[in-house]
Amino acid sequence: MERMDAHPAEVMEIVRRRGPGTRIAVVGASNDPAKYGNVIVRNLAGKGFTVLPVNPREKEIAGLPAYPSLAEVPGPVDLVNVVTPPAVTKKVLEEAARLGLPAVWLQDGSFDDEALEIAARGPFRTVHDACIMVASSFG
């Protein structure tokens, strides 16, 4: 497997730019407050980011409109945060590549070696082995 930088500076900078001008799609967003897909949505929204929850089964998450797929998110997306099982993550990475999205953040538990191989081939920059909630706490 090709090694990639687990924390590319340009992606880390996206989460340090807090504010509504920074648009983060959270794939695997959830209405269950015990799941990270909900915790991350609320955390990032509370920090002022424009959060775009993605879940094919929900219309709204944490009071925000939810979208069935990345392709249906309106407007530009600066960063895709992935909180799905590795099998789903692989499909998310393929969709992000097709859409030409610039950056993907893989939360712990969302990837395996095969997902990292797909990410390394993608046209986007990828962060893994780091938590977006922690990284976005430092401005």
N, C-alpha and C positions, 0 to 999 in steps of 0.2 A: 504494500500500500504506500502510495506517495504521502510523505509527511507534509502537513500544512501547518502554518502558524495558527495555534489554537486561539490566539488573541490578537488578530490584526488591528493595528493602531487606528486605521480609518473606520473600522466598525465600532471599536470602543469609543471613538469620538462621537459617533451618532448618539449613544446613550448619555453622553455628557452634555449634549446640546439641549437639554430639557426645554419643553415648551410645546405649544400646539402646532408649531411648524414641523415638528418631528413626528412622522406618522409610522406607527408600529402595528403591524398585523400580528395577532396572537392566534396561531393555528393550534386547535385543541382547547380553545377557550371553553369554559364550563360554567354552568349555573350552580354547581355544587360548591359551596364555600370551603369545603374541606379539600378540594382538589387544587393543584398548582395552576391549572388552567384558569381558575377563578382568582386565586390569590395574586397571580401575576397581572391579570387585567386590572384589578383594583389598585395594586401597587403602582403600576405605571400611570394609570389615569390620575391617581392621587399626586403624582410628581409632575403633572401638567402635560404629559405626552398626549397626542391624539392616538387613542387606542382603537383598533379595528378588529374586534373579535371574529374569528372564523370557526364556525361549527355548522355542519349541514343540517343539524336537527333543531337548532334554536333560532328564534327570530330576534331575541334580545338577550344580552348577558351583562349583568351588573349595571343595568340601566342604559346600556349602549346598544345600538343596532348591530346585529350579528349577520354575517355573510356566509353563504353556503360553501364558498371556495375562494381561493386567492383571486381567481379570474373575475369574480363578481364584486370585489372590493373596489369602490369608486375612487378615482384619483390615484395619485402616486403613492407608493409605499417605500419608505426609506429602509425599513428593516422588517424581516419576518422572524418572529420568535416562535419556535416550535416546541410544543408540549404534547407530543403524541408518542405512541409506542413506535419502536424502530420500523416496523413493517409499514406503518402509515407515513412515517417521516420520509421514507424513500420516495413515495408518491408525491409528497409535498415538495421535496427537492426537485423532482422532475418538473412539477408545475412551475416552481419558482424560476427554473432555468428557461422553460418555454416562454414565460412572461418577461424575461430579462430583468428580474428584480436584482437590486444591487448587493444586498447583504442578507445573510441568514444566521440566526443565533439558535443553536441546538442546546436546549436545556438538558441537564443530566437525566439519563433514563430515556431520552428520545432518540438515541442513536446507538448503533453497533458498528463494527468494523466496515460492514458493507455500506451503511449509510454514510460513513466518513469517506469512503472511496468515491461514492456518488457526489458528495459535496466537493471533494477535491477536484473533480472534473467539471464542476459547474462554473458558469460564467460569473458567479457572485463570490464575494468574500464570506467566509464562514467563521463564526466563533463557536467553540465547544469547550467543555471542561471549565465553564464559568457560569455563574448565575447572573442573569440580567438585573435582578432586583438589587443585588449587592453592587454590581458595576455601576448601575444608574444612581447609586446613593452618593457617589463622589463626583462633584461638578467641577 
